[in-house]
Amino acid sequence: MEVLGKYQTARDMIDRHNLKLPDMEPRIQQLLEKIENAINQSIETAKLFYAGGSPGMAITTLENEALTIDPNHEEANELLKMINDGIH
């Protein structure tokens, strides 16, 4: 994810200049878990929409939530493809 790349660049610069900052690893891990939970929740919501006969809402949920957070998320992309294939 782009955010993690920026974090790593900043961390490398801090290390290069021997700056002392609190260890951010636990906080980063918490944020990553929250991100993954948000993606999983939107996937589950999309599945409920699809099962309830609303493929359009399922697609919107995936595109506006899961895939906005992580456009390369494998499960979200597979579900989106399955829904789109079922519509056409």
DRENDO-1510 file (C-alpha; in Angstrom, 1 decimal, always signed):
<recs>
REC; n; res; u; v; w
REC; 1; MET; +0.0; +0.0; +0.0 .
REC; 2; GLU; +1.2; +3.5; -0.8 .
REC; 3; VAL; +0.9; +4.7; +2.8 .
REC; 4; LEU; +3.3; +1.9; +4.0 .
REC; 5; GLY; +5.8; +2.9; +1.3 .
REC; 6; LYS; +5.7; +6.5; +2.6 .
REC; 7; TYR; +6.1; +5.3; +6.1 .
REC; 8; GLN; +9.1; +3.2; +5.2 .
REC; 9; THR; +10.7; +6.2; +3.4 .
REC; 10; ALA; +10.2; +8.4; +6.5 .
REC; 11; ARG; +11.6; +5.6; +8.7 .
REC; 12; ASP; +14.7; +5.2; +6.5 .
REC; 13; MET; +15.3; +9.0; +6.7 .
REC; 14; ILE; +14.9; +9.0; +10.5 .
REC; 15; ASP; +17.3; +6.0; +10.8 .
REC; 16; ARG; +19.8; +7.7; +8.5 .
REC; 17; HIS; +19.9; +10.9; +10.6 .
REC; 18; ASN; +19.9; +8.9; +13.9 .
REC; 19; LEU; +16.7; +10.6; +15.1 .
REC; 20; LYS; +15.0; +9.1; +18.1 .
REC; 21; LEU; +11.3; +8.6; +17.9 .
REC; 22; PRO; +9.0; +6.3; +19.8 .
REC; 23; ASP; +8.7; +2.8; +18.2 .
REC; 24; MET; +5.7; +3.0; +15.9 .
REC; 25; GLU; +5.5; -0.7; +15.0 .
REC; 26; PRO; +2.7; -1.5; +17.4 .
REC; 27; ARG; +0.7; +1.4; +16.2 .
REC; 28; ILE; +1.3; +0.5; +12.6 .
REC; 29; GLN; +0.2; -3.1; +13.3 .
REC; 30; GLN; -3.0; -1.8; +14.9 .
REC; 31; LEU; -3.7; +0.4; +11.9 .
REC; 32; LEU; -3.1; -2.5; +9.5 .
REC; 33; GLU; -5.6; -4.6; +11.4 .
REC; 34; LYS; -8.2; -1.9; +11.3 .
REC; 35; ILE; -7.6; -1.5; +7.5 .
REC; 36; GLU; -8.0; -5.3; +7.0 .
REC; 37; ASN; -11.1; -5.3; +9.2 .
REC; 38; ALA; -12.7; -2.5; +7.2 .
REC; 39; ILE; -12.0; -4.4; +3.9 .
REC; 40; ASN; -13.4; -7.6; +5.3 .
REC; 41; GLN; -16.5; -5.9; +6.6 .
REC; 42; SER; -17.2; -4.3; +3.2 .
REC; 43; ILE; -16.7; -7.7; +1.5 .
REC; 44; GLU; -19.2; -9.3; +3.9 .
REC; 45; THR; -21.7; -6.4; +3.3 .
REC; 46; ALA; -21.3; -6.8; -0.5 .
REC; 47; LYS; -22.0; -10.6; -0.2 .
REC; 48; LEU; -25.2; -9.8; +1.8 .
REC; 49; PHE; -26.3; -7.3; -0.9 .
REC; 50; TYR; -25.6; -9.9; -3.6 .
REC; 51; ALA; -27.4; -12.7; -1.8 .
REC; 52; GLY; -30.3; -10.3; -1.2 .
REC; 53; GLY; -30.7; -9.7; -4.9 .
REC; 54; SER; -28.9; -6.3; -5.1 .
REC; 55; PRO; -25.9; -6.9; -7.3 .
REC; 56; GLY; -25.6; -3.2; -8.0 .
REC; 57; MET; -25.3; -2.4; -4.3 .
REC; 58; ALA; -22.8; -5.2; -3.9 .
REC; 59; ILE; -20.6; -3.7; -6.7 .
REC; 60; THR; -20.9; -0.2; -5.3 .
REC; 61; THR; -19.9; -1.4; -1.8 .
REC; 62; LEU; -16.9; -3.2; -3.1 .
REC; 63; GLU; -15.8; -0.4; -5.4 .
REC; 64; ASN; -16.4; +2.4; -2.8 .
REC; 65; GLU; -15.1; +0.6; +0.2 .
REC; 66; ALA; -12.9; -2.5; -0.1 .
REC; 67; LEU; -11.3; -1.5; -3.4 .
REC; 68; THR; -10.9; +2.1; -2.5 .
REC; 69; ILE; -8.8; +1.0; +0.5 .
REC; 70; ASP; -6.8; -1.6; -1.4 .
REC; 71; PRO; -7.4; -1.8; -5.2 .
REC; 72; ASN; -5.4; -5.0; -5.4 .
REC; 73; HIS; -7.2; -6.9; -2.7 .
REC; 74; GLU; -7.6; -10.4; -4.1 .
REC; 75; GLU; -10.8; -11.5; -2.5 .
REC; 76; ALA; -12.6; -8.2; -3.2 .
REC; 77; ASN; -11.5; -8.3; -6.9 .
REC; 78; GLU; -12.6; -12.0; -7.2 .
REC; 79; LEU; -16.0; -11.2; -5.7 .
REC; 80; LEU; -16.4; -8.2; -8.0 .
REC; 81; LYS; -15.6; -10.3; -11.0 .
REC; 82; MET; -18.0; -13.0; -10.0 .
REC; 83; ILE; -20.8; -10.5; -9.5 .
REC; 84; ASN; -20.1; -8.8; -12.8 .
REC; 85; ASP; -20.0; -12.1; -14.6 .
REC; 86; GLY; -23.3; -13.1; -13.1 .
REC; 87; ILE; -24.9; -9.8; -14.3 .
REC; 88; HIS; -23.8; -10.2; -17.9 .
</recs>
